[in-house]
Amino acid sequence: MPFGIQTLSGTYIESVDVERKAETKVLLDSGGNYAGGHVVDDSYTFTVKGKGNAPVGIAEAGGDPNPVTGTVIITSVKYIESNEDFQTFEYSGVAYPYASGC
């Protein structure tokens, strides 16, 4: 595998953090044995950090890291400029893979 971040292309990306969470509901039979299960509230949370120009319209410009899918809501965006370093950006969001568009 080549060196570098492969989950997002484009601007210089320093780090990508993706977490997938889900709650489970388990059904037990009268003997206390597993009888079935169901996953609910399936979601991804992610944070992307980089240098240079941030992707314009972050989510619309393909700024969702792999494997994030579904309806994406950007919850935080930071732009930092300094005389001593390149422009820096960071954005975070949440995605619901089975939600229809908002």
QUIJO-V713678 format. One record per pair of residues at least 12 apart in sequence whose C-alpha atoms are under 7 Angstrom apart, sorted by the first residue. I is the first residue (numbers start at 1). J is the second residue. D is the distance in whole Angstrom. If there is no record, write none. Layout:
# QUIJO-V713678
I;J;D  I;J;D
This chain:
# QUIJO-V713678
7;65;5  7;66;5  8;63;7  8;65;5  8;66;7  11;52;7  11;53;7  11;54;7  11;55;7  12;50;6  12;51;6  12;52;6  13;49;6  13;50;4  13;51;7  14;49;6  14;50;5  15;48;6  15;49;5  15;50;7  16;47;6  16;48;5  16;49;7  17;46;5  17;47;5  17;48;7  18;44;7  18;45;6  18;46;4  18;47;7  19;44;6  19;45;5  19;46;6  20;43;6  20;44;4  20;45;6  21;42;6  21;43;5  21;44;6  22;39;6  22;40;6  22;41;5  22;42;4  22;43;6  23;39;6  23;40;5  23;41;6  23;42;7  24;37;7  24;38;6  24;39;5  24;40;6  25;37;6  25;38;5  25;39;6  26;38;7  42;96;6  42;97;7  43;94;7  43;95;6  43;96;5  43;97;6  44;68;6  44;94;6  44;95;5  44;96;7  45;93;6  45;94;4  45;95;6  46;92;6  46;93;6  46;94;6  47;91;6  47;92;4  47;93;7  48;90;6  48;91;5  48;92;6  49;89;6  49;90;4  49;91;7  50;88;6  50;89;6  50;90;6  51;86;6  51;87;6  51;88;4  51;89;6  52;86;6  52;87;5  52;88;6  53;87;7  54;89;6  68;95;7  69;95;7  69;97;5  70;95;6  70;96;5  70;97;4  70;98;6  70;99;6  71;95;5  71;96;5  71;97;6  71;99;6  71;100;6  71;101;6  72;93;7  72;94;6  72;95;4  72;96;7  73;93;6  73;94;5  73;95;6  74;92;6  74;93;4  74;94;7  75;92;6  75;93;5  76;91;5  76;92;5  76;93;7  77;90;6  77;91;4  77;92;7  78;90;5  78;91;6
